[in-house]
Amino acid sequence: MQSIDSSELVTNDDAVAERSTAPSIIADVASSFTYASYQNAIPVIRSIRLDNDTAGSLESCRLELTSSPSFLRPKTWAVDRLVPGDRLQLSDRKVELDSGYLAGLNEAERGEITLRLSAAGEVLDERRLTVRLLARDEWGGVADMAQLLPAFVMPNDPGVAPILRTAADRLAAHGHPSGLDGYQSQNPQRAYMLAAAVYSAITGMGLHYAEPPASFESRGQKVRRPTTIAEERLATCLDTSLLFAATLEAAGLHPAVLMFDG
């Protein structure tokens, strides 16, 4: 029978101790971000937690946030103490974004958020997290930005007004009131008539299908504004759907955009 030196035995507690020589940062950030995210107050940092699995307390800690490129303003959190076993969830996740930088993006970029935890001048842990910074006119797709699709419905875009005028003219040409009065009549048939007039006006624009503007992203797509669609007479299925929704909203109706597999 082989003898075993007790000094060679490694218990589970020893293994945990070896793995827990320093605290750790646990963070969850948005996988992609765009100017529309900023405008709709979508948080880029979803959660930050500081775990202390060491045997000792840590005093006067600092958690520093920076980004590259500088789409976030640097921020520092002061943590008075992390006792052994702490799972400190930071409730203050508000960070200041550079809206001008996000608004000026014409192509997607790779962004990086750095979180660095230190105490007494010593770095205890560091995390580098990647974020896709999308162009201003780019929607990130259903997986990442389903809730932001309405942000690309633009009823106040100058390209919508000519469509409304055409819709009003078509109503008048068929002997109906030309006012684009939404639900004011409280008559469902009138709402259907307005929607039909808008649809007729858009189909009369002579639009041709075209691939979305070039992008290096594999998910989502760039979205053409109503003005661009009117000038170029080119649109994708998504472009046309959003144009229809924008014009319905401008006419006083309440559109809904539904996404289907396929």
MOJOSUL-V850975 format. One record per residue. N is the residue number from 1. RES is the residue in three letters. PHI is phi in whole degrees, 0 to 359 (none if undefined). OMEGA is omega in degrees with one decimal (NA if undefined). D_CENTER is the distance of its C-alpha to the mean C-alpha in whole Angstrom. Layout:
N	RES	PHI	OMEGA	D_CENTER
N	RES	PHI	OMEGA	D_CENTER
//
This chain:
1	MET	none	-176.1	64
2	GLN	280	177.3	61
3	SER	276	-178.5	61
4	ILE	239	177.0	58
5	ASP	289	-178.0	57
6	SER	299	179.8	55
7	SER	289	-179.2	54
8	GLU	269	-179.6	52
9	LEU	287	176.6	50
10	VAL	240	179.5	47
11	THR	275	177.0	46
12	ASN	300	-179.9	42
13	ASP	296	178.3	42
14	ASP	296	-179.1	43
15	ALA	296	178.3	40
16	VAL	297	-179.6	38
17	ALA	297	179.6	40
18	GLU	294	-178.6	39
19	ARG	278	-170.7	35
20	SER	242	179.7	35
21	THR	277	-179.6	36
22	ALA	210	175.5	33
23	PRO	290	-177.5	30
24	SER	226	176.5	27
25	ILE	258	175.2	23
26	ILE	245	-175.1	21
27	ALA	225	175.7	17
28	ASP	233	-179.3	14
29	VAL	236	177.7	11
30	ALA	298	180.0	7
31	SER	288	176.7	8
32	SER	216	-175.1	6
33	PHE	210	-179.0	4
34	THR	213	179.7	6
35	TYR	300	177.6	8
36	ALA	295	176.0	7
37	SER	299	179.1	4
38	TYR	298	-177.8	8
39	GLN	296	-178.3	10
40	ASN	258	174.0	9
41	ALA	58	174.2	9
42	ILE	281	-177.8	6
43	PRO	288	175.6	8
44	VAL	281	176.2	8
45	ILE	253	-176.4	11
46	ARG	275	179.4	12
47	SER	199	173.1	15
48	ILE	222	177.5	18
49	ARG	227	176.3	22
50	LEU	250	-179.7	25
51	ASP	253	175.4	28
52	ASN	243	177.9	31
53	ASP	260	177.6	33
54	THR	276	-178.7	36
55	ALA	273	-175.5	40
56	GLY	237	176.3	39
57	SER	279	178.4	38
58	LEU	242	-175.2	36
59	GLU	252	171.9	36
60	SER	49	179.9	34
61	CYS	274	176.4	31
62	ARG	230	173.7	28
63	LEU	248	-176.2	25
64	GLU	249	178.2	23
65	LEU	243	172.4	20
66	THR	222	179.2	19
67	SER	217	175.6	17
68	SER	218	-8.4	18
69	PRO	298	-171.1	17
70	SER	279	176.7	18
71	PHE	274	173.5	14
72	LEU	243	172.7	15
73	ARG	283	178.2	18
74	PRO	302	179.7	20
75	LYS	216	179.0	21
76	THR	230	173.0	24
77	TRP	253	175.1	25
78	ALA	260	179.6	28
79	VAL	242	-175.0	29
80	ASP	297	-175.4	33
81	ARG	204	170.3	34
82	LEU	239	-179.4	33
83	VAL	273	179.2	35
84	PRO	305	-179.9	36
85	GLY	86	-179.2	34
86	ASP	298	169.6	31
87	ARG	231	-171.8	28
88	LEU	273	178.0	26
89	GLN	269	-179.3	23
90	LEU	278	179.3	21
91	SER	278	179.2	21
92	ASP	274	179.3	20
93	ARG	249	-177.8	16
94	LYS	284	176.7	15
95	VAL	234	-178.6	15
96	GLU	270	179.9	15
97	LEU	260	175.4	13
98	ASP	271	-176.0	15
99	SER	297	179.3	14
100	GLY	297	179.1	16
101	TYR	295	-179.1	15
102	LEU	295	-179.0	12
103	ALA	292	-177.0	13
104	GLY	270	-178.2	16
105	LEU	283	175.0	14
106	ASN	262	176.1	16
107	GLU	225	179.1	15
108	ALA	291	178.3	13
109	GLU	227	173.5	14
110	ARG	271	177.2	14
111	GLY	249	179.8	14
112	GLU	222	175.6	16
113	ILE	254	178.6	16
114	THR	248	174.4	19
115	LEU	244	-176.0	21
116	ARG	231	178.5	24
117	LEU	257	-178.0	27
118	SER	218	175.3	30
119	ALA	207	179.6	33
120	ALA	54	177.4	37
121	GLY	79	-178.9	35
122	GLU	253	177.1	35
123	VAL	283	-177.6	31
124	LEU	266	177.8	31
125	ASP	198	178.9	28
126	GLU	214	177.9	25
127	ARG	232	175.3	21
128	ARG	243	-173.0	19
129	LEU	240	-175.9	16
130	THR	268	176.5	14
131	VAL	229	173.9	10
132	ARG	276	177.3	10
133	LEU	265	-173.9	9
134	LEU	271	175.7	9
135	ALA	298	-176.0	11
136	ARG	302	-176.6	11
137	ASP	264	-175.1	12
138	GLU	249	175.3	10
139	TRP	261	-172.4	8
140	GLY	278	177.8	7
141	GLY	96	-175.6	9
142	VAL	296	-175.4	11
143	ALA	296	-174.3	10
144	ASP	258	-169.7	7
145	MET	221	179.9	5
146	ALA	303	-175.6	9
147	GLN	288	-177.7	8
148	LEU	262	-179.1	6
149	LEU	302	178.4	10
150	PRO	300	178.6	12
151	ALA	294	-179.7	10
152	PHE	263	170.3	12
153	VAL	271	-168.4	15
154	MET	240	-177.6	17
155	PRO	293	-178.6	21
156	ASN	264	176.4	22
157	ASP	295	-178.6	21
158	PRO	303	-179.3	25
159	GLY	287	-177.9	25
160	VAL	278	-175.0	25
161	ALA	303	178.2	28
162	PRO	299	178.3	31
163	ILE	292	177.7	30
164	LEU	298	179.4	30
165	ARG	296	178.1	34
166	THR	296	178.6	35
167	ALA	298	179.0	34
168	ALA	296	179.0	36
169	ASP	298	-178.7	39
170	ARG	289	174.5	39
171	LEU	297	-178.9	39
172	ALA	296	-178.6	42
173	ALA	296	179.3	43
174	HIS	258	174.2	44
175	GLY	80	179.5	45
176	HIS	253	174.6	42
177	PRO	303	-174.7	41
178	SER	272	-178.4	39
179	GLY	293	176.6	37
180	LEU	265	-165.7	33
181	ASP	254	174.1	33
182	GLY	54	-177.4	31
183	TYR	257	-175.0	32
184	GLN	300	-178.6	35
185	SER	286	-176.2	38
186	GLN	56	179.9	37
187	ASN	241	-179.4	38
188	PRO	305	-179.2	35
189	GLN	297	178.6	37
190	ARG	293	177.7	36
191	ALA	297	176.9	33
192	TYR	299	-178.4	33
193	MET	294	177.5	35
194	LEU	297	179.8	33
195	ALA	298	179.3	30
196	ALA	294	179.5	33
197	ALA	294	177.6	33
198	VAL	296	179.1	30
199	TYR	300	179.8	30
200	SER	297	-179.9	33
201	ALA	295	-178.8	32
202	ILE	288	178.4	29
203	THR	295	178.4	31
204	GLY	279	-179.6	34
205	MET	283	-179.9	32
206	GLY	69	-178.0	33
207	LEU	283	176.0	29
208	HIS	241	177.7	29
209	TYR	290	174.7	27
210	ALA	212	176.0	25
211	GLU	304	178.7	23
212	PRO	297	177.3	19
213	PRO	309	-174.3	19
214	ALA	304	178.5	20
215	SER	209	179.5	17
216	PHE	264	-178.9	17
217	GLU	271	-179.6	14
218	SER	266	179.1	16
219	ARG	239	-179.1	13
220	GLY	72	179.5	11
221	GLN	194	172.6	13
222	LYS	285	-175.9	14
223	VAL	244	177.0	15
224	ARG	278	175.8	18
225	ARG	286	177.5	18
226	PRO	306	179.2	21
227	THR	298	179.4	24
228	THR	295	178.8	23
229	ILE	298	-178.4	24
230	ALA	296	-178.1	27
231	GLU	284	-173.7	28
232	GLU	268	-175.7	28
233	ARG	59	179.1	28
234	LEU	233	-179.1	26
235	ALA	197	170.1	23
236	THR	268	175.6	21
237	CYS	300	-180.0	21
238	LEU	293	177.9	18
239	ASP	305	-176.9	19
240	THR	294	178.8	22
241	SER	297	-179.8	20
242	LEU	290	175.9	18
243	LEU	296	178.6	21
244	PHE	299	179.3	23
245	ALA	297	-179.8	20
246	ALA	297	-178.4	20
247	THR	289	175.7	24
248	LEU	299	179.8	25
249	GLU	295	178.7	23
250	ALA	295	178.4	25
251	ALA	275	177.2	28
252	GLY	94	178.6	27
253	LEU	262	-176.9	26
254	HIS	246	-177.0	23
255	PRO	282	172.4	21
256	ALA	226	178.7	19
257	VAL	255	-179.0	18
258	LEU	250	178.7	18
259	MET	250	179.6	17
260	PHE	235	173.3	20
261	ASP	292	177.1	21
262	GLY	140	NA	23
//
